């Protein structure tokens, strides 16, 4: 069986190849999940910052009446 070297808490440990692959896979999974969470937080902050800077929320009926002038006044 092939041996491989991994670094655990600052110490090099000789383990089997399958154990080393599993160790690296778990590390990459954690990094990928953390990156996904950071990206989602950045997108959420940008969304809320942009939506908060637009001002007041208008009633859709009011905006439609402003765009189409009434024929009968």
C-alpha positions in Angstrom: 0.0 0.0 0.0 1.3 3.5 -0.9 2.1 5.9 1.8 1.6 9.7 1.7 2.5 12.6 4.0 0.0 15.0 5.4 0.3 17.9 7.7 -1.9 17.8 10.9 -1.6 20.6 13.4 1.9 21.5 12.2 3.2 17.9 12.3 3.9 15.8 9.3 2.2 12.4 9.6 2.7 9.4 7.3 -0.6 7.8 6.4 -2.1 5.6 3.7 -2.9 7.1 0.3 -6.7 6.6 0.8 -6.5 8.4 4.2 -4.5 11.3 2.6 -7.0 11.7 -0.2 -9.9 11.7 2.3 -8.1 14.3 4.4 -7.5 16.6 1.4 -11.1 16.1 0.3 -12.5 17.2 3.6 -10.2 20.3 3.6 -11.3 21.3 0.1 -15.0 20.7 1.0 -14.6 23.0 4.0 -12.9 25.7 1.9 -15.6 25.4 -0.8 -18.4 25.8 1.8 -16.7 28.8 3.4 -16.2 30.5 0.0 -19.9 29.9 -0.9 -21.0 31.4 2.4 -18.8 34.5 1.9 -20.0 35.0 -1.6 -23.6 34.7 -0.6 -23.0 37.2 2.3 -21.4 39.7 -0.2 -24.3 39.3 -2.6 -26.9 39.8 0.2 -25.1 42.9 1.5 -25.0 44.4 -2.0 -28.7 43.6 -2.5 -29.8 45.2 0.8 -27.5 48.2 0.3 -28.9 48.8 -3.2 -32.5 48.3 -2.2 -32.1 50.6 0.8 -30.6 53.4 -1.3 -33.6 53.7 -3.6 -35.8 55.6 -1.1 -39.3 54.9 -0.3 -41.4 52.0 -1.6 -44.2 53.2 -3.8 -47.6 51.6 -4.3 -47.8 50.0 -7.7 -51.2 51.5 -8.3 -49.9 55.0 -7.6 -47.1 54.7 -10.1 -49.4 53.4 -12.8 -51.8 56.3 -12.3 -48.8 58.8 -12.5 -47.7 57.3 -15.8 -51.1 57.2 -17.5 -53.0 60.5 -17.2 -56.7 60.2 -16.7 -58.9 61.1 -19.7 -61.7 62.3 -17.4 -60.8 65.1 -15.1 
